[in-house]
Amino acid sequence: METLQHLITPFTTAWHQADSYQLVSFGIFFAAMWLIAVVIEAAIKKATKED
């Protein structure tokens, strides 16, 4: 549990130091990456079903 806290601490301090614009940009980037992953996964599933 202590190791996990050591891993999380740099992220929480960076989160507090970042301004709202950086957080919004990261959120948009993360959402875009997730959306691309979903589309790719759906395309792969469709391609494998057709074979």
PyMOL commands that set and color helices and strands:
alter all, ss='L'
color gray80, all
select helices_A, chain A and resi 2-17+20-50
alter helices_A, ss='H'
color red, helices_A
deselect
rebuild
show_as cartoon
